[in-house]
Amino acid sequence: MSRETMGSEQDKPDWWKENNRIREEMDLPPYDPPRFIDGVYLHEVVDDLKAECDCTIRFVGENTEYGDDWDIRIDGDRVAKIGRHRNENANTVYEMTASEFRTLVRSTLRDE
């Protein structure tokens, strides 16, 4: 589901609706799922790549503090680091484009 089709509340996944509900109760800014620096939702790219490449992909921050890079892990192996920050609404933005991420995953799996 692309960013453009997520406008209707009924089209959103349950986890997204739950996040919206909690934020509204706490009078917080609107929820937007983690995305890449180019605005593409992370879950859409990761789900597509997991299906295409038959692998697991995780973003892991162990013993990190705000501002620290996280690991990108494919099938449990650390393959790269990725920066991340919070935007003006406190939503996570990963500091790589979706295209760069796709290339990273595909080239990593091709080289195995």
Secondary structure, DSSP 8 states (H G I E B T S, - for coil): --GGGG-SGGGS-HHHHHHHHHHHHTT-------EETTS-BHHHHHHHHHHHHT--EEEE-SS--TT--EEEEETTEEEEEE-EEE-TTS-EEESS-HHHHHHHHHHHHHH-
